[in-house]
Amino acid sequence: MNHRSTRFAIYRRKSGAVLIAIEIAITLAILCNAMALIVDRVAWSMKPTGIDEANIFFVYATSVENPASPVALQASDLNLLHSIVGVANAYATNSFPLQGGGWSMDVRLTAEQKTASAHVSYYFGDEQALDTLGVKLISGRNFTASEVVNRDANTIPPAAEVIITRPLAQKLFPGGNPLGKSIYVETNEPVPIVGIIDRLQGPFVAATGFNSTFAENSVLAPYRRLSDSATYVVRTQPGHLNQALKEAQSRLADINGSRIISTESMREVRARAYRGNRSLTLLLATVSLILLAVTASGMVGLTSYWVAQRRRQIGIRRALGATRLAILRQFQQENLVIAVLGAVAGVTLSVVLNLWLVQHFEMIRIHAVNVAGGAVALILLGQMAVYWPARHAARVSPAAAVRGAQFRESNR
């Protein structure tokens, strides 16, 4: 028996090799797209909102009965919140980042414009809003107290001016200075831009993915919202959040027993907003690990089967002078051929699957470097998986292999 016939026995047992190659290709395609989605989702959930998240909490006050004077009640609530030890500032708003729902508007540059220039998140706030949120004013000015107007559900008073985010400013006025220019929001009355803030993420979590431009398009208008329910944003000094949150809920409930008071920290808001995202990420990671384990097990099983079937061939090669290292290399080389063929097919399948996902589910495109890295990783995994069966094969002695083969033939 010549060496060549034993060393390339893989080509006479194509079915097992083809199945492993197909398994590698499918695993690579799923793994690359799953990892791209995991990275995208993790980056999305870690995206900064632009506010001082570590020191902010929210108070929800819902009236069971219609308050006699919403203006006086809101002023009383804010005075109480400001009096709490550790509270730096507070204001009333209609929504906040990652809330899960809020106000959205179309922005136009002219009154006659039919198609909106941008779709934006629309926030209410007074002269304390920027300081309370901890956002960075990069140009222009803040609102003044005289510019803030009351707004209820029945009227839309004209806004004196607005503050917008930098990404929105760049979208509306690329290469230009937006300060002093006017935009049209809600009505056909022009509203001047008086300030630009660095970042303020929108409240619509599902619509503000990592690649969404809508996430950063926010407008802050000088409104004081009046209704049966109120939402207060409260920023505390570092280290005072938990105590201030508990005290705010207790004291607001005490001064008016006809209201339902609840509180929530920004950390809790973020955790709630991305709970489904974390579950999906965990599911994808689990599926990827299971696929890798199944693929590695398949390689180990196939190599172990080949070792059992070729003990006599291995013994003869050993008798003819083949070293243990040569036997080990034989199985490693055979596995390498299968893994490379599977990886090549997997790269093609990965790209095809990704293009389909991009077209139908708006998934991000995978990078060629990531696909190539996944292919190399699977090839290396195959080499590691086959090492122990191959090492066992290299330890087969010539006499034991021949005796085992003769014993099996005598029992047929």
C-alpha positions in Angstrom: 0.0 0.0 0.0 1.6 3.3 -1.0 1.6 6.4 1.1 -0.5 8.4 -1.3 -3.5 6.1 -1.1 -3.6 6.4 2.7 -2.9 10.1 2.9 -5.8 11.1 0.6 -8.4 8.7 1.9 -10.6 11.7 2.5 -11.5 11.8 -1.2 -12.9 8.3 -1.0 -15.3 9.2 1.8 -16.8 12.3 0.3 -20.2 12.2 2.0 -19.0 12.9 5.5 -16.6 15.6 4.3 -19.3 17.3 2.2 -21.7 17.4 5.2 -19.0 19.0 7.4 -18.2 21.5 4.7 -21.8 22.4 4.3 -22.1 22.7 8.1 -19.1 25.0 8.2 -20.6 27.2 5.4 -24.0 27.5 7.1 -22.4 28.2 10.5 -20.2 30.9 9.0 -23.1 32.6 7.2 -25.2 32.6 10.3 -22.3 33.5 12.6 -21.2 36.5 10.5 -24.6 38.0 10.2 -25.5 37.3 13.9 -22.3 38.9 15.1 -22.9 42.0 12.9 -26.4 42.3 14.4 -25.0 41.8 17.9 -22.4 44.5 17.5 -24.9 46.8 16.0 -27.4 46.2 18.8 -24.8 46.6 21.5 -23.6 49.9 20.0 -27.2 51.0 19.7 -28.0 50.3 23.3 -24.8 52.1 24.5 -25.5 55.2 22.4 -25.3 58.4 24.6 -28.5 60.4 24.9 -26.6 63.6 25.5 -28.0 64.1 29.0 -26.5 63.6 32.5 -27.9 60.1 32.8 -26.2 59.2 36.1 -27.8 62.0 38.0 -31.3 62.3 36.5 -34.6 60.9 37.5 -38.2 61.5 36.4 -41.4 62.1 38.4 -44.8 61.2 37.0 -47.7 62.9 38.7 -51.2 61.8 37.5 -54.3 63.6 38.9 -57.4 61.6 39.6 -59.4 64.7 39.6 -59.0 67.8 37.4 -56.8 70.2 39.3 -58.3 73.6 39.9 -55.2 75.5 38.8 -52.6 73.4 36.8 -50.3 76.4 36.7 -50.2 76.8 40.5 -50.0 73.0 41.0 -47.0 72.7 38.7 -45.3 75.7 40.3 -45.8 74.1 43.7 -44.4 70.8 42.6 -41.3 72.4 41.1 -40.7 74.5 44.3 -41.0 71.3 46.4 -38.5 69.4 44.1 -36.0 72.3 44.3 -36.2 72.2 48.1 -35.1 68.6 48.3 -31.5 68.2 49.6 -29.3 67.2 46.7 -31.5 68.4 43.9 -29.6 70.6 41.4 -32.5 71.6 39.1 -35.9 70.5 37.8 -38.4 71.4 35.1 -41.7 70.1 33.5 -41.7 68.5 30.1 -43.8 66.5 27.6 -41.3 63.7 27.1 -37.6 62.8 27.5 -35.0 60.6 25.8 -35.7 56.8 25.5 -39.2 57.3 27.1 -40.7 55.0 24.5 -43.2 57.6 23.1 -43.5 61.3 22.8 -44.0 64.1 20.3 -42.7 64.1 16.8 -43.0 66.8 14.1 -42.1 67.6 10.5 -39.8 70.6 10.0 -39.9 72.8 6.9 -37.7 75.6 5.8 -40.5 77.5 4.0 -44.2 77.8 4.6 -45.0 76.6 1.1 -42.8 73.5 1.3 -44.7 70.3 0.7 -42.1 67.7 1.7 -40.6 68.0 5.2 -36.9 68.8 5.4 -36.6 66.6 8.5 -38.6 64.6 11.0 -37.8 65.5 14.6 -38.5 64.8 18.2 -40.3 67.7 19.8 -39.5 68.5 23.4 -41.0 71.2 25.7 -38.8 73.0 28.2 -38.3 76.2 30.1 -35.2 78.2 30.9 -34.1 75.5 33.4 -34.3 72.6 30.8 -30.7 72.8 29.5 -29.2 72.9 32.9 -31.4 70.2 34.3 -30.7 67.8 31.4 -27.0 68.6 31.5 -26.8 69.1 27.7 -24.1 71.1 26.1 -25.0 74.4 24.5 -22.4 74.8 21.8 -23.6 78.1 20.2 -26.3 80.6 20.7 -28.3 81.1 23.9 -30.8 79.6 26.3 -34.4 80.5 26.7 -35.4 83.3 29.0 -38.2 83.0 31.6 -40.3 85.6 29.7 -40.2 83.5 26.5 -41.7 80.4 28.1 -45.5 80.2 27.6 -48.1 77.9 29.0 -49.6 75.3 26.7 -52.6 73.0 27.2 -54.3 70.4 25.0 -56.6 73.0 23.3 -54.3 75.7 22.1 -51.0 76.0 20.2 -49.5 79.3 21.2 -46.7 80.5 18.9 -43.2 79.6 20.0 -40.9 82.6 20.4 -37.9 80.6 19.3 -36.5 77.1 19.4 -33.2 75.3 20.3 -32.1 72.5 18.0 -29.5 69.8 18.1 -26.3 70.0 16.1 -27.1 67.0 13.8 -30.4 68.6 12.9 -28.7 71.9 12.2 -26.2 70.2 9.9 -29.1 68.5 8.1 -31.2 71.6 7.7 -28.3 74.0 6.9 -25.3 72.0 5.7 -22.2 74.2 5.8 -24.1 77.2 7.1 -24.8 78.9 10.4 -28.4 78.1 11.6 -28.5 80.7 14.3 -31.0 83.4 13.5 -32.6 81.4 10.7 -36.2 80.3 10.9 -37.9 76.9 10.6 -41.5 75.9 10.5 -42.8 73.5 13.1 -46.5 72.8 13.8 -47.8 76.0 12.2 -47.1 78.2 9.2 -45.4 80.8 11.4 -41.6 81.0 11.2 -39.7 80.2 14.4 -36.2 81.5 14.8 -33.3 79.3 16.0 -31.6 80.8 19.0 -29.4 78.0 20.3 -27.6 74.8 19.2 -27.1 71.9 21.6 -24.6 69.1 21.0 -26.9 66.1 21.5 -30.4 65.2 22.7 -31.6 61.7 21.6 -35.3 61.2 20.8 -37.8 59.4 23.0 -38.8 56.8 20.3 -36.6 53.9 21.0 -37.8 51.6 18.2 -37.4 54.4 15.6 -34.0 55.6 16.8 -31.7 52.7 15.9 -27.9 53.0 15.7 -28.0 54.0 12.0 -31.1 56.2 12.2 -30.6 59.9 11.6 -33.9 60.6 13.3 -32.4 59.7 16.6 -30.4 62.9 16.8 -33.0 65.3 15.3 -34.5 67.1 18.3 -36.1 70.5 18.8 -36.7 72.1 22.2 -39.5 74.6 22.3 -40.2 77.1 25.2 -43.5 75.6 26.4 -44.8 74.8 29.9 -47.2 71.9 29.4 -50.4 72.0 31.4 -52.6 68.9 31.8 -54.1 66.4 34.3 -50.7 64.7 34.4 -47.2 66.1 34.6 -43.7 64.8 34.0 -40.8 66.4 35.8 -37.2 65.9 35.0 -35.0 66.2 38.0 -31.2 66.4 38.1 -29.4 65.7 41.4 -25.9 66.4 42.6 -23.6 63.3 42.3 -24.4 60.7 45.0 -27.8 62.1 45.9 -30.0 60.5 43.3 -31.5 57.5 45.3 -32.3 59.6 48.3 -33.8 62.5 46.4 -35.9 60.1 44.3 -37.5 58.5 47.3 -38.1 61.9 49.0 -39.6 63.4 45.9 -42.1 60.6 45.6 -43.0 60.7 49.3 -43.4 64.5 49.6 -45.3 65.0 46.4 -47.8 62.3 47.4 -48.2 63.9 50.8 -49.2 67.4 49.5 -51.9 66.1 47.3 -53.5 62.8 48.0 -55.7 62.8 44.9 -52.6 62.2 42.6 -50.7 59.0 41.7 -47.0 59.7 42.0 -44.3 57.4 40.6 -40.6 57.9 39.9 -38.0 56.3 37.6 -34.3 56.9 37.3 -32.7 57.4 33.9 -30.7 54.2 34.4 -34.0 52.4 34.8 -35.4 54.1 31.7 -32.4 53.0 29.6 -32.7 49.4 31.0 -36.4 49.3 30.1 -35.9 50.8 26.7 -33.3 48.2 25.6 -34.7 45.2 27.4 -35.9 43.6 24.2 -32.6 44.5 22.5 -30.6 42.7 25.2 -32.9 39.6 24.9 -32.3 39.5 21.2 -28.6 39.9 21.6 -28.4 37.1 24.2 -30.5 34.8 21.9 -28.2 35.5 18.9 -25.1 34.9 21.0 -26.5 31.6 22.4 -27.5 30.4 18.9 -24.0 31.3 17.6 -22.3 29.4 20.4 -24.5 26.3 19.9 -23.7 26.4 16.2 -20.0 26.6 16.9 -20.2 23.7 19.3 -22.2 21.5 16.9 -19.7 22.3 14.1 -16.7 21.5 16.3 -18.4 18.3 17.5 -19.1 17.3 13.9 -15.4 17.7 13.0 -14.4 15.7 16.1 -16.8 13.0 15.3 -15.8 12.7 11.6 -12.1 12.5 12.5 -12.8 10.0 15.2 -14.7 7.9 12.7 -11.9 8.1 10.2 -9.4 7.0 12.9 -11.5 3.9 13.7 -11.9 3.0 10.1 -8.3 3.5 9.2 -6.4 1.9 12.0 -4.8 -0.7 9.7 -3.8 2.0 7.2 -2.3 4.0 10.0 -0.4 0.9 11.4 1.0 0.2 7.9 2.2 3.7 7.5 3.8 3.6 10.9 5.4 0.3 10.0 6.8 1.9 6.9 8.4 4.6 8.9 5.8 7.3 9.2 6.3 9.3 12.4 3.6 10.3 14.8 3.9 13.9 13.7 3.3 12.8 10.1 0.1 11.0 11.1 -1.0 14.0 13.0 -0.4 16.2 10.1 -2.3 13.9 7.8 -5.5 14.4 9.7 -4.9 18.1 10.2 -4.4 18.5 6.5 -7.5 16.6 5.6 -9.5 18.7 8.0 -7.9 21.9 6.7 -9.1 21.0 3.1 -12.7 20.5 4.4 -12.6 23.7 6.5 -11.2 25.8 3.7 -13.8 24.6 1.2 -16.6 25.1 3.7 -15.3 28.6 4.6 -15.1 29.6 0.9 -18.7 28.5 0.4 -19.6 30.2 3.7 -18.2 33.6 2.7 -20.4 33.5 -0.4 -23.4 32.4 1.6 -22.7 35.1 4.2 -22.8 37.9 1.7 -25.9 36.5 0.0 -27.8 36.2 3.3 -26.7 39.7 4.4 -27.9 41.3 1.2 -31.3 39.6 1.6 -31.5 40.7 5.3 -30.5 44.3 4.3 -33.2 44.4 1.6 -36.0 42.9 3.7 -35.2 43.9 7.3 -33.0 47.0 7.1 -30.0 45.2 8.7 -26.6 46.7 8.4 -24.2 45.4 5.8 -21.4 43.2 7.1 -17.8 44.2 6.5 -15.5 42.0 4.4 -12.9 42.1 7.2 -15.5 40.5 9.6 -16.4 37.8 7.1 -12.8 37.0 6.5 -12.1 37.0 10.2 -15.0 34.6 10.8 -13.7 32.3 8.1 -10.3 32.2 9.6 -11.8 31.6 13.1 -13.8 28.6 11.9 -10.8 27.2 10.1 -8.7 27.5 13.3 -11.6 26.0 15.3 -11.6 23.0 13.0 -7.9 22.5 13.5 -8.3 22.6 17.3 -11.4 20.3 17.2 -9.5 17.7 15.1 -6.4 17.8 17.2 -7.3 15.3 19.9 -8.7 12.6 17.5 -5.7 13.1 15.3 -3.3 12.9 18.3 -5.0 9.6 19.3 -4.5 8.3 15.7 -0.8 9.2 15.9 -0.4 7.1 19.0 -1.6 3.9 17.3 1.3 1.4 17.2 1.9 -0.7 14.0 1.4 -4.0 15.8 -1.8 -3.0 17.5 -3.3 -1.6 14.3 -2.5 -4.8 12.3 -3.7 -7.1 15.1 -6.9 -5.1 15.4 -7.5 -5.3 11.7 -6.9 -9.0 11.6 -9.2 -9.6 14.5 -12.0 -7.8 12.8 -11.5 -9.7 9.6 -11.5 -13.0 11.4 -14.9 -12.2 13.0 -16.6 -11.4 9.8 
